[in-house]
Amino acid sequence: MKKTARNLFSKGVYFCLAATLAVGGFFVASFVLAAHTTTSTVDRILVKGGTTNPYTFTVHNNGADSIYKITINAAAGFIINPATIICPLGWNNDGSSSASAAVCLTDVFDPSVLPSGNNANVTFQATSPLSNAPLAWNVVTRDVVGGFTFSADNNAI
């Protein structure tokens, strides 16, 4: 009886493996290391604590791969108004935007992606904290080849 159960089990495993290969087919995963870096600037260096101001971040693509997503993470204590986010032309204010992050993206196949050597602006209103210390904003970009991300900090306050 044990021998029969073992044979049925092994036949079941082979059947599942065969079904998986028949449905899924063979594939070889390949990984491509994307090559992009960015520099970014913000139009405000000093702001009064507790005030709401417009901020424009200019992101420059220094790498070979085009960028389809820009995320600007607010510096500690800043509050972004997601309703005021203005993304580059052809891009959308993503549903994941919040009081702590402005997220703009476009389809990876859309001609509005940010190509190498070009700039894109992201603008929004944010309220500054009451602190007097320099605080770092974090800009994260994602490129169209393998979704590689690059992260850089900017000081503003």
DSSP file (Angstrom, degrees, kcal/mol; ACC not computed):
  #  RESIDUE AA STRUCTURE BP1 BP2  ACC     N-H-->O    O-->H-N    N-H-->O    O-->H-N    TCO  KAPPA ALPHA  PHI   PSI    X-CA   Y-CA   Z-CA
    1    1 A M     >        0   0    0      0, 0.0     4,-2.2     0, 0.0     5,-0.2   0.000 360.0 360.0 360.0 -42.2    0.0    0.0    0.0
    2    2 A K  H  >  +     0   0    0      1,-0.2     4,-2.4     2,-0.2     5,-0.2   0.882 360.0  54.6 -62.8 -37.4    2.8    2.4    0.8
    3    3 A K  H  > S+     0   0    0      1,-0.2     4,-2.1     2,-0.2    -1,-0.2   0.897 109.0  47.7 -64.3 -39.6    4.5    1.6   -2.5
    4    4 A T  H  > S+     0   0    0      2,-0.2     4,-2.7     1,-0.2     5,-0.2   0.905 111.0  50.3 -67.5 -43.1    1.2    2.5   -4.4
    5    5 A A  H  X S+     0   0    0     -4,-2.2     4,-2.4     1,-0.2    -2,-0.2   0.906 110.8  49.8 -62.2 -41.0    0.8    5.7   -2.5
    6    6 A R  H  X S+     0   0    0     -4,-2.4     4,-2.6     2,-0.2    -2,-0.2   0.910 111.4  48.9 -64.7 -42.2    4.4    6.7   -3.3
    7    7 A N  H  X S+     0   0    0     -4,-2.1     4,-2.4     2,-0.2    -2,-0.2   0.915 112.3  48.0 -64.2 -43.2    4.0    5.8   -7.0
    8    8 A L  H  X S+     0   0    0     -4,-2.7     4,-2.3     2,-0.2    -2,-0.2   0.908 112.1  50.2 -63.2 -40.8    0.8    7.9   -7.2
    9    9 A F  H  X S+     0   0    0     -4,-2.4     4,-2.3     2,-0.2    -2,-0.2   0.942 111.9  46.4 -62.5 -47.3    2.5   10.8   -5.4
   10   10 A S  H  X S+     0   0    0     -4,-2.6     4,-2.3     1,-0.2    -1,-0.2   0.885 112.5  50.6 -65.7 -36.8    5.4   10.7   -7.8
   11   11 A K  H  X S+     0   0    0     -4,-2.4     4,-2.4     2,-0.2    -1,-0.2   0.882 109.7  51.8 -65.8 -36.5    3.1   10.5  -10.8
   12   12 A G  H  X S+     0   0    0     -4,-2.3     4,-2.6     2,-0.2    -2,-0.2   0.891 109.3  49.3 -65.3 -40.0    1.2   13.5   -9.4
   13   13 A V  H  X S+     0   0    0     -4,-2.3     4,-2.6     2,-0.2    -2,-0.2   0.934 112.5  47.3 -64.6 -45.7    4.3   15.5   -9.1
   14   14 A Y  H  X S+     0   0    0     -4,-2.3     4,-2.8     1,-0.2    -2,-0.2   0.900 111.9  51.1 -62.0 -40.1    5.4   14.7  -12.6
   15   15 A F  H  X S+     0   0    0     -4,-2.4     4,-2.8     2,-0.2    -2,-0.2   0.930 111.4  47.1 -62.7 -45.3    1.9   15.6  -13.8
   16   16 A C  H  X S+     0   0    0     -4,-2.6     4,-2.5     2,-0.2    -2,-0.2   0.910 113.7  48.2 -62.6 -42.5    2.0   18.9  -12.1
   17   17 A L  H  X S+     0   0    0     -4,-2.6     4,-2.3     2,-0.2    -2,-0.2   0.922 113.5  47.2 -63.3 -44.7    5.4   19.7  -13.4
   18   18 A A  H  X S+     0   0    0     -4,-2.8     4,-2.5     2,-0.2    -2,-0.2   0.903 112.8  49.3 -64.1 -41.7    4.4   18.7  -16.9
   19   19 A A  H  X S+     0   0    0     -4,-2.8     4,-2.5     2,-0.2     5,-0.3   0.901 110.6  50.7 -64.6 -40.6    1.2   20.8  -16.7
   20   20 A T  H  X S+     0   0    0     -4,-2.5     4,-3.2    -5,-0.2     5,-0.4   0.928 113.3  44.6 -63.0 -44.9    3.2   23.8  -15.5
   21   21 A L  H  X S+     0   0    0     -4,-2.3     4,-2.1     3,-0.2    -2,-0.2   0.877 113.6  50.5 -67.7 -37.1    5.6   23.5  -18.3
   22   22 A A  H  < S+     0   0    0     -4,-2.5    -2,-0.2    -5,-0.2    -1,-0.2   0.903 120.5  34.4 -68.3 -40.4    2.9   23.0  -20.9
   23   23 A V  H  < S+     0   0    0     -4,-2.5    -2,-0.2    -5,-0.2    -3,-0.2   0.923 130.0  32.4 -79.4 -46.7    0.9   26.0  -19.7
   24   24 A G  H  < S-     0   0    0     -4,-3.2    -3,-0.2    -5,-0.3    -2,-0.2   0.756  94.6-155.0 -85.4 -24.6    3.8   28.3  -18.7
   25   25 A G     <  -     0   0    0     -4,-2.1     2,-0.3    -5,-0.4    -1,-0.1  -0.070  34.8 -57.3  73.2 177.0    6.4   27.2  -21.3
   26   26 A F        +     0   0    0     -4,-0.1     2,-0.3     2,-0.0    -5,-0.0  -0.728  58.9 173.1 -91.6 143.9   10.1   27.5  -20.9
   27   27 A F        -     0   0    0     -2,-0.3     2,-0.5     2,-0.0    -2,-0.0  -0.991  24.6-144.2-147.2 154.4   11.6   30.9  -20.2
   28   28 A V        -     0   0    0     -2,-0.3     2,-0.4     2,-0.0    -2,-0.0  -0.979  20.5-137.8-119.5 120.0   15.0   32.2  -19.3
   29   29 A A        -     0   0    0     -2,-0.5     2,-0.4     2,-0.0    -2,-0.0  -0.599  22.5-171.7 -77.5 132.3   15.1   35.1  -17.0
   30   30 A S        -     0   0    0     -2,-0.4     2,-0.5     2,-0.0    -2,-0.0  -0.977   9.8-151.9-125.6 142.8   17.6   37.7  -18.0
   31   31 A F        -     0   0    0     -2,-0.4     2,-0.5     2,-0.0   115,-0.0  -0.943   5.7-163.7-116.1 130.9   18.6   40.7  -16.0
   32   32 A V        -     0   0    0     -2,-0.5     2,-0.7     0, 0.0    -2,-0.0  -0.958  18.2-134.7-115.1 126.9   19.9   43.9  -17.5
   33   33 A L        -     0   0    0     -2,-0.5     2,-0.1     2,-0.0   113,-0.1  -0.714  25.6-141.7 -81.1 115.3   21.7   46.5  -15.4
   34   34 A A        -     0   0    0     -2,-0.7     2,-0.5   111,-0.2   115,-0.1  -0.401   4.0-145.1 -76.7 154.2   20.2   49.8  -16.3
   35   35 A A        +     0   0    0     -2,-0.1    29,-2.1   113,-0.1    30,-1.3  -0.784  44.3 123.4-125.1  88.0   22.4   52.8  -16.5
   36   36 A H        +     0   0    0     -2,-0.5     2,-0.3    27,-0.3   107,-0.1  -0.993  24.1 173.7-144.2 142.8   20.9   56.0  -15.3
   37   37 A T        -     0   0    0     -2,-0.4    25,-2.9    28,-0.1    26,-0.9  -0.930  15.1-155.9-132.5 159.6   21.7   58.6  -12.8
   38   38 A T  E     -A   61   0A   0     -2,-0.3     2,-0.4    23,-0.2    23,-0.2  -0.944  10.9-154.5-134.1 157.4   19.9   61.9  -12.1
   39   39 A T  E     -A   60   0A   0     21,-1.8    21,-3.3    -2,-0.3     2,-0.4  -0.965  20.3-170.9-121.9 148.4   20.6   65.3  -10.6
   40   40 A S  E     -A   59   0A   0     -2,-0.4     2,-0.3    19,-0.2    19,-0.2  -0.992   8.9-168.1-141.3 149.0   17.8   67.3   -9.2
   41   41 A T  E     -A   58   0A   0     17,-2.0    17,-2.5    -2,-0.4     2,-0.4  -0.926  11.3-145.5-130.4 156.9   17.4   70.9   -8.0
   42   42 A V  E     -A   57   0A   0     -2,-0.3    15,-0.2    15,-0.2   113,-0.1  -0.959  16.8-133.7-122.9 144.8   14.7   72.6   -6.1
   43   43 A D  S    S+     0   0    0     13,-1.6     2,-0.5    -2,-0.4    14,-0.1   0.563  88.1  62.9 -77.9  -8.1   13.8   76.3   -6.6
   44   44 A R        +     0   0    0     12,-0.1     3,-0.1     1,-0.1    -2,-0.1  -0.971  46.4 168.0-120.8 129.7   13.6   77.1   -2.9
   45   45 A I  S    S+     0   0    0     -2,-0.5   112,-3.1     1,-0.3     2,-0.4   0.794  73.7  28.9-102.3 -43.4   16.6   76.9   -0.6
   46   46 A L        +     0   0    0    111,-0.3    -1,-0.3   110,-0.2     2,-0.3  -0.972  65.4 170.4-123.0 134.6   15.2   78.7    2.5
   47   47 A V        -     0   0    0    110,-0.8     2,-0.3    -2,-0.4     3,-0.1  -0.968  38.1-104.4-136.2 155.1   11.6   79.0    3.6
   48   48 A K    >   -     0   0    0     -2,-0.3     3,-1.2     1,-0.1    80,-0.3  -0.602  47.4-103.2 -76.9 137.2   10.0   80.3    6.8
   49   49 A G  T 3  S+     0   0    0     -2,-0.3    81,-0.3     1,-0.2     3,-0.1  -0.290 101.5  20.8 -61.3 142.0    8.7   77.5    9.1
   50   50 A G  T 3  S+     0   0    0     78,-0.8     2,-0.3    79,-0.7    -1,-0.2   0.614  96.7 120.9  78.3  12.9    5.0   76.7    9.1
   51   51 A T    <   -     0   0    0     -3,-1.2    77,-2.7    78,-0.2     2,-0.5  -0.784  60.3-128.1-110.3 155.0    4.3   78.3    5.7
   52   52 A T  E     + B   0 127A   0     -2,-0.3    75,-0.2    75,-0.2    73,-0.0  -0.885  37.5 165.9-101.6 127.5    2.9   76.9    2.5
   53   53 A N  E     - B   0 126A   0     73,-2.5    73,-2.4    -2,-0.5     2,-0.3  -0.944  38.5-106.8-137.7 155.7    5.0   77.4   -0.6
   54   54 A P  E     - B   0 125A   0      0, 0.0     2,-0.4     0, 0.0    71,-0.2  -0.647  33.8-163.4 -79.8 144.3    5.2   76.2   -4.2
   55   55 A Y  E     - B   0 124A   0     69,-3.1    69,-2.0    -2,-0.3     2,-0.5  -0.996   7.1-166.3-128.3 132.7    8.2   73.9   -4.9
   56   56 A T  E     - B   0 123A   0     -2,-0.4   -13,-1.6    67,-0.2     2,-0.5  -0.976   4.8-164.2-120.5 119.7    9.5   73.0   -8.3
   57   57 A F  E     -AB  42 122A   0     65,-3.0    65,-2.3    -2,-0.5     2,-0.6  -0.885   5.1-156.4-100.6 128.7   11.9   70.1   -8.6
   58   58 A T  E     -AB  41 121A   0    -17,-2.5   -17,-2.0    -2,-0.5     2,-0.5  -0.934   8.8-163.6-105.5 121.3   13.9   69.9  -11.8
   59   59 A V  E     -AB  40 120A   0     61,-3.1    61,-1.9    -2,-0.6     2,-0.5  -0.916   0.2-162.1-109.0 126.3   15.1   66.4  -12.5
   60   60 A H  E     -AB  39 119A   0    -21,-3.3   -21,-1.8    -2,-0.5     2,-0.8  -0.932  14.5-137.9-110.8 127.8   17.9   65.9  -15.1
   61   61 A N  E     +A   38   0A   0     57,-2.6    56,-2.9    -2,-0.5   -23,-0.2  -0.755  25.4 173.1 -86.5 111.1   18.5   62.4  -16.6
   62   62 A N        +     0   0    0    -25,-2.9   -24,-0.2    -2,-0.8    -1,-0.2   0.520  52.9  77.9 -92.6  -7.9   22.3   61.9  -16.8
   63   63 A G  S    S-     0   0    0    -26,-0.9   -27,-0.3     2,-0.2    54,-0.2  -0.232  86.3-107.9-101.5-174.0   22.2   58.3  -17.9
   64   64 A A  S    S+     0   0    0    -29,-2.1    52,-0.3    52,-0.1     2,-0.3   0.729  92.3  76.6 -85.3 -24.8   21.5   56.3  -21.0
   65   65 A D  S    S-     0   0    0    -30,-1.3    -2,-0.2    50,-0.1   -28,-0.1  -0.684  82.3-116.0 -96.0 142.6   18.1   54.9  -20.1
   66   66 A S        -     0   0    0     -2,-0.3    78,-2.3    50,-0.1     2,-0.4  -0.366  26.5-129.9 -72.1 153.4   14.9   56.9  -20.2
   67   67 A I  E     +EF 114 143B   0     47,-2.2    47,-3.1    76,-0.3    76,-0.3  -0.873  27.4 172.7-109.0 136.0   13.0   57.6  -17.0
   68   68 A Y  E     +     0   0B   0     74,-2.3    38,-2.1    -2,-0.4     2,-0.4   0.461  65.6  47.4-118.7  -5.5    9.2   56.9  -16.6
   69   69 A K  E     -GF 105 142B   0     73,-1.4    73,-2.1    36,-0.2     2,-0.4  -0.992  53.1-176.0-143.0 133.0    8.7   57.5  -12.8
   70   70 A I  E     -GF 104 141B   0     34,-2.9    34,-2.9    -2,-0.4     2,-0.5  -0.995   5.4-174.4-126.5 125.8    9.7   60.3  -10.5
   71   71 A T  E     -GF 103 140B   0     69,-3.2    69,-3.2    -2,-0.4     2,-0.6  -0.985   6.4-165.0-120.7 126.1    9.0   60.2   -6.8
   72   72 A I  E     -GF 102 139B   0     30,-2.9    30,-2.5    -2,-0.5     2,-0.5  -0.937  10.0-156.3-112.1 110.8    9.8   63.1   -4.5
   73   73 A N  E     -GF 101 138B   0     65,-3.5    65,-2.2    -2,-0.6    28,-0.2  -0.752  23.5-116.4 -88.7 127.5    9.8   62.2   -0.9
   74   74 A A        -     0   0    0     26,-2.7     3,-0.1    -2,-0.5    62,-0.1  -0.266  27.6-108.3 -64.2 144.5    9.1   65.1    1.4
   75   75 A A    >   -     0   0    0      1,-0.2     3,-2.2    60,-0.1    62,-0.2  -0.341  59.5 -68.4 -64.4 155.8   11.7   66.2    3.9
   76   76 A A  T 3  S+     0   0    0     60,-0.3    -1,-0.2     1,-0.3     3,-0.1  -0.207 122.7  11.4 -52.1 127.1   10.9   65.4    7.5
   77   77 A G  T 3  S+     0   0    0      1,-0.3    -1,-0.3    -3,-0.1     2,-0.2   0.194  95.3 122.7  90.5 -16.6    8.0   67.5    8.7
   78   78 A F    <   -     0   0    0     -3,-2.2     2,-0.5    50,-0.1    -1,-0.3  -0.512  48.9-151.5 -75.9 148.1    7.0   68.8    5.3
   79   79 A I  E     -C  127   0A   0     48,-2.1    48,-2.6    -2,-0.2     2,-0.3  -0.968   6.4-153.1-125.0 115.0    3.4   68.2    4.2
   80   80 A I  E     -C  126   0A   0     19,-3.0    46,-0.2    -2,-0.5    21,-0.1  -0.650  13.1-136.1 -84.9 139.3    2.7   68.0    0.4
   81   81 A N    >   -     0   0    0     44,-2.7     3,-2.1    -2,-0.3    44,-0.5  -0.848  15.6-161.6 -92.2 102.7   -0.7   68.8   -0.9
   82   82 A P  G >  S+     0   0    0      0, 0.0     3,-1.2     0, 0.0    -1,-0.2   0.766  84.9  65.1 -59.3 -26.3   -1.3   66.0   -3.4
   83   83 A A  G 3  S+     0   0    0      1,-0.2    10,-0.0    -3,-0.1    -2,-0.0   0.664  99.6  53.7 -70.4 -14.5   -4.0   67.9   -5.2
   84   84 A T  G <  S+     0   0    0     -3,-2.1     2,-0.3    41,-0.2    -1,-0.2   0.402  76.3 125.8-100.4   2.7   -1.5   70.5   -6.3
   85   85 A I    <   -     0   0    0     -3,-1.2     2,-0.6    -4,-0.2    39,-0.2  -0.454  39.9-167.1 -69.5 125.7    1.0   68.2   -7.9
   86   86 A I  B     -D  123   0A   0     37,-3.4    37,-2.1    -2,-0.3     3,-0.1  -0.965   8.6-163.3-114.8 116.5    1.8   69.1  -11.5
   87   87 A C        -     0   0    0     -2,-0.6    35,-0.1    35,-0.2     3,-0.1  -0.455  33.6 -77.0 -93.6 166.8    3.7   66.4  -13.4
   88   88 A P    >   -     0   0    0      0, 0.0     3,-2.4     0, 0.0    -1,-0.2  -0.211  69.2 -74.7 -57.7 156.2    5.6   66.8  -16.7
   89   89 A L  T 3  S+     0   0    0      1,-0.3     3,-0.1    -3,-0.1    -3,-0.0  -0.317 123.4  17.6 -56.1 127.8    3.6   67.0  -19.9
   90   90 A G  T 3  S+     0   0    0      1,-0.4    -1,-0.3    -3,-0.1     2,-0.2   0.342 106.1 106.3  89.4  -5.4    2.1   63.5  -20.7
   91   91 A W    <   -     0   0    0     -3,-2.4    -1,-0.4    15,-0.1     2,-0.3  -0.612  60.6-134.2-101.5 164.8    2.7   62.2  -17.2
   92   92 A N  E     -H  105   0B   0     13,-3.1    13,-2.1    -2,-0.2     2,-0.8  -0.912  18.8-115.7-121.5 147.7    0.2   61.5  -14.4
   93   93 A N  E     -H  104   0B   0     -2,-0.3    11,-0.2    11,-0.2     9,-0.0  -0.734  48.3-129.4 -74.5 111.4    0.0   62.3  -10.8
   94   94 A D    >   -     0   0    0      9,-2.7     3,-1.9    -2,-0.8     9,-0.3  -0.256   8.4-119.6 -69.2 152.0    0.0   58.7   -9.5
   95   95 A G  T 3  S+     0   0    0      1,-0.3    -1,-0.1    -3,-0.0    -2,-0.0   0.648 110.2  68.0 -64.1 -15.4   -2.6   57.5   -7.0
   96   96 A S  T 3  S+     0   0    0      7,-0.1    -1,-0.3     2,-0.0    -2,-0.1   0.490  72.2 117.5 -85.0  -1.6    0.2   56.7   -4.6
   97   97 A S    <   +     0   0    0     -3,-1.9     2,-0.2     6,-0.2     5,-0.2  -0.355  40.5 158.9 -61.0 146.7    0.9   60.4   -4.1
   98   98 A S  B >   -I  101   0B   0      3,-2.9     3,-0.6   -17,-0.0   -18,-0.1  -0.814  58.4 -71.4-152.6-171.5    0.4   61.5   -0.5
   99   99 A A  T 3  S+     0   0    0     -2,-0.2   -19,-3.0     1,-0.2     3,-0.1   0.648 132.5  40.8 -67.5 -14.5    1.2   64.2    2.0
  100  100 A S  T 3  S+     0   0    0      1,-0.2   -26,-2.7   -21,-0.2     2,-0.3   0.469 119.3  35.5-113.2  -3.5    4.7   62.7    2.2
  101  101 A A  E <   -GI  73  98B   0     -3,-0.6    -3,-2.9   -28,-0.2     2,-0.6  -0.965  54.9-152.2-155.2 134.9    5.4   61.9   -1.5
  102  102 A A  E     -G   72   0B   0    -30,-2.5   -30,-2.9    -2,-0.3     2,-0.5  -0.935  24.3-170.3-102.1 121.4    4.7   63.4   -4.9
  103  103 A V  E     +G   71   0B   0     -2,-0.6    -9,-2.7    -9,-0.3     2,-0.4  -0.958   8.6 177.3-122.1 120.2    4.7   60.6   -7.5
  104  104 A C  E     +GH  70  93B   0    -34,-2.9   -34,-2.9    -2,-0.5     2,-0.3  -0.962  11.5 161.5-119.4 137.4    4.6   61.3  -11.3
  105  105 A L  E     -GH  69  92B   0    -13,-2.1   -13,-3.1    -2,-0.4     2,-0.3  -0.986  20.4-166.3-151.1 162.9    4.7   58.6  -13.9
  106  106 A T        -     0   0    0    -38,-2.1     2,-0.1    -2,-0.3   -15,-0.1  -0.888  45.7 -77.2-137.3 169.1    4.0   57.7  -17.5
  107  107 A D    >   -     0   0    0     -2,-0.3     3,-1.7     1,-0.1     6,-0.2  -0.449  39.3-124.8 -68.1 141.8    3.8   54.5  -19.4
  108  108 A V  T 3  S+     0   0    0      1,-0.3    -1,-0.1    -2,-0.1    36,-0.1   0.729 112.3  47.0 -62.3 -21.2    7.2   53.0  -20.2
  109  109 A F  T 3  S+     0   0    0    -41,-0.0    -1,-0.3     3,-0.0    -2,-0.1   0.431  87.7 110.9 -98.5  -1.0    6.3   52.9  -23.9
  110  110 A D  S X  S-     0   0    0     -3,-1.7     3,-1.5     1,-0.1    -4,-0.1  -0.493  72.8-130.7 -75.5 141.9    5.0   56.5  -24.0
  111  111 A P  T 3  S+     0   0    0      0, 0.0    -1,-0.1     0, 0.0    -3,-0.0   0.599 100.5  75.3 -67.8  -7.7    7.0   59.0  -26.0
  112  112 A S  T 3   +     0   0    0    -22,-0.2   -21,-0.1    -5,-0.1    -4,-0.1   0.445  65.7 123.4 -84.9   2.0    6.8   61.4  -22.9
  113  113 A V  S <  S-     0   0    0     -3,-1.5   -45,-0.2    -6,-0.2    30,-0.0  -0.196  76.8-101.4 -55.8 157.1    9.4   59.4  -21.0
  114  114 A L  B     -E   67   0B   0    -47,-3.1   -47,-2.2     4,-0.0    -1,-0.1  -0.733  44.0-153.4 -87.3 104.8   12.4   61.5  -19.8
  115  115 A P    >   -     0   0    0      0, 0.0     3,-1.7     0, 0.0   -54,-0.3  -0.243  32.4 -72.2 -76.8 167.0   15.2   60.7  -22.3
  116  116 A S  T 3  S+     0   0    0    -52,-0.3   -54,-0.2     1,-0.2   -52,-0.1  -0.254 118.5  19.1 -55.0 136.9   18.9   60.9  -21.5
  117  117 A G  T 3  S+     0   0    0    -56,-2.9    -1,-0.2     1,-0.3     2,-0.2   0.460 103.2 109.6  83.0   1.4   20.2   64.5  -21.3
  118  118 A N    <   -     0   0    0     -3,-1.7   -57,-2.6   -57,-0.2     2,-0.3  -0.674  56.9-133.2-112.0 165.2   16.8   66.0  -20.7
  119  119 A N  E     -B   60   0A   0    -59,-0.2     2,-0.3    -2,-0.2   -59,-0.2  -0.785  12.6-169.1-112.8 155.3   15.0   67.7  -17.8
  120  120 A A  E     -B   59   0A   0    -61,-1.9   -61,-3.1    -2,-0.3     2,-0.4  -0.990  13.4-142.0-140.3 144.9   11.5   67.3  -16.3
  121  121 A N  E     -B   58   0A   0     -2,-0.3     2,-0.4   -63,-0.2   -63,-0.2  -0.876  10.3-170.4-110.2 140.8    9.8   69.5  -13.7
  122  122 A V  E     -B   57   0A   0    -65,-2.3   -65,-3.0    -2,-0.4     2,-0.4  -0.997  14.2-174.0-125.7 124.4    7.5   68.4  -10.8
  123  123 A T  E     +BD  56  86A   0    -37,-2.1   -37,-3.4    -2,-0.4     2,-0.3  -0.922  13.5 145.3-123.0 144.2    5.7   71.2   -9.0
  124  124 A F  E     -B   55   0A   0    -69,-2.0   -69,-3.1    -2,-0.4     2,-0.4  -0.976  44.1-103.6-163.5 167.2    3.5   71.1   -5.9
  125  125 A Q  E     +B   54   0A   0    -44,-0.5   -44,-2.7    -2,-0.3     2,-0.3  -0.821  39.6 175.3 -96.9 139.2    2.5   73.1   -2.8
  126  126 A A  E     -BC  53  80A   0    -73,-2.4   -73,-2.5    -2,-0.4     2,-0.5  -0.997  27.1-131.8-144.6 148.2    4.0   72.0    0.6
  127  127 A T  E     -BC  52  79A   0    -48,-2.6   -48,-2.1    -2,-0.3   -75,-0.2  -0.864  27.1-135.2-100.8 130.8    3.8   73.3    4.1
  128  128 A S        -     0   0    0    -77,-2.7   -78,-0.8    -2,-0.5   -50,-0.1  -0.468  17.8-113.2 -85.0 154.8    7.2   73.5    5.9
  129  129 A P        -     0   0    0      0, 0.0   -79,-0.7     0, 0.0   -78,-0.2  -0.256  29.4-108.4 -76.4 172.6    7.8   72.4    9.5
  130  130 A L  S    S+     0   0    0    -81,-0.3   -81,-0.2   -80,-0.1   -53,-0.0   0.416  82.2 112.4 -83.8   3.0    8.6   74.8   12.3
  131  131 A S        -     0   0    0      1,-0.1   -82,-0.1     2,-0.1   -81,-0.1  -0.255  59.2-148.7 -74.3 163.5   12.2   73.7   12.5
  132  132 A N        +     0   0    0      2,-0.1    -1,-0.1   -84,-0.1    25,-0.1   0.159  63.6 104.1-114.5  16.0   15.2   75.8   11.5
  133  133 A A  S    S-     0   0    0      1,-0.1     2,-0.2     0, 0.0    -2,-0.1  -0.694  80.8-100.1 -99.6 150.3   17.5   73.0   10.4
  134  134 A P        -     0   0    0      0, 0.0     2,-0.4     0, 0.0    23,-0.1  -0.502  43.4-162.6 -65.0 133.8   18.3   72.0    6.8
  135  135 A L        -     0   0    0     -2,-0.2    21,-2.2    21,-0.2     2,-0.5  -0.936  12.5-124.7-123.1 145.0   16.2   69.0    5.8
  136  136 A A  E     - J   0 155B   0     -2,-0.4   -60,-0.3    19,-0.2     2,-0.3  -0.771  12.4-157.3 -97.3 127.4   16.7   66.7    2.9
  137  137 A W  E     - J   0 154B   0     17,-4.1    17,-3.0    -2,-0.5     2,-0.5  -0.715  18.7-139.6 -87.2 149.7   14.1   65.9    0.2
  138  138 A N  E     -FJ  73 153B   0    -65,-2.2   -65,-3.5    -2,-0.3     2,-0.5  -0.963  12.4-163.6-118.9 126.3   14.7   62.6   -1.5
  139  139 A V  E     -FJ  72 152B   0     13,-3.4    13,-2.3    -2,-0.5     2,-0.4  -0.937   8.1-174.3-111.0 123.4   14.2   62.2   -5.3
  140  140 A V  E     -FJ  71 151B   0    -69,-3.2   -69,-3.2    -2,-0.5     2,-0.3  -0.964   1.6-171.2-119.3 130.7   13.8   58.7   -6.6
  141  141 A T  E     -FJ  70 150B   0      9,-2.6     9,-2.0    -2,-0.4     2,-0.4  -0.885   8.0-156.0-120.4 153.7   13.7   57.9  -10.3
  142  142 A R  E     -FJ  69 149B   0    -73,-2.1   -74,-2.3    -2,-0.3   -73,-1.4  -0.995  12.6-146.9-130.4 133.1   12.9   54.7  -12.1
  143  143 A D  E  >  -F   67   0B   0      5,-2.3     4,-0.6    -2,-0.4   -76,-0.3  -0.497  23.0-114.9-101.2 171.0   14.0   53.9  -15.7
  144  144 A V  T  4 S+     0   0    0    -78,-2.3     2,-0.8    -2,-0.2   -77,-0.1   0.585  95.0  79.0 -80.3 -11.0   12.4   51.8  -18.4
  145  145 A V  T >4 S-     0   0    0    -79,-0.3     3,-1.1     1,-0.2  -111,-0.2  -0.848 124.7 -29.3-102.3 102.6   15.1   49.1  -18.5
  146  146 A G  T 34 S-     0   0    0     -2,-0.8    -1,-0.2     1,-0.2    -2,-0.1   0.525  98.9 -87.6  73.6   5.2   14.5   46.7  -15.7
  147  147 A G  T 3<  -     0   0    0     -4,-0.6    -1,-0.2     1,-0.2    -3,-0.1   0.775  65.6-178.3  65.8  25.9   12.9   49.3  -13.4
  148  148 A F    <   -     0   0    0     -3,-1.1    -5,-2.3    -6,-0.1     2,-0.3  -0.307  12.2-147.3 -58.5 137.4   16.3   50.4  -12.1
  149  149 A T  E     -J  142   0B   0     -7,-0.2     2,-0.4  -115,-0.1    -7,-0.2  -0.832  13.6-166.2-111.4 150.5   16.0   53.1   -9.4
  150  150 A F  E     -J  141   0B   0     -9,-2.0    -9,-2.6    -2,-0.3     2,-0.4  -0.998   8.4-162.7-132.2 136.8   18.3   55.9   -8.6
  151  151 A S  E     +J  140   0B   0     -2,-0.4     2,-0.3   -11,-0.2   -11,-0.2  -0.966  12.4 169.0-126.0 135.9   18.0   58.0   -5.4
  152  152 A A  E     -J  139   0B   0    -13,-2.3   -13,-3.4    -2,-0.4     2,-0.3  -0.993  23.2-133.0-143.7 148.8   19.4   61.4   -4.5
  153  153 A D  E     -J  138   0B   0     -2,-0.3     2,-0.4   -15,-0.2   -15,-0.2  -0.769  14.0-167.5-104.2 147.8   18.9   63.9   -1.7
  154  154 A N  E     -J  137   0B   0    -17,-3.0   -17,-4.1    -2,-0.3     2,-0.4  -0.989  16.8-134.9-128.8 141.0   18.3   67.7   -1.9
  155  155 A N  E     +J  136   0B   0     -2,-0.4     2,-0.3   -19,-0.3   -19,-0.2  -0.795  32.5 159.6 -93.9 137.8   18.4   70.1    1.0
  156  156 A A              0   0    0    -21,-2.2  -110,-0.2    -2,-0.4   -21,-0.2  -0.803 360.0 360.0-159.7 117.7   15.7   72.7    1.2
  157  157 A I              0   0    0   -112,-3.1  -110,-0.8    -2,-0.3  -111,-0.3   0.121 360.0 360.0 164.3 360.0   14.5   74.9    4.2
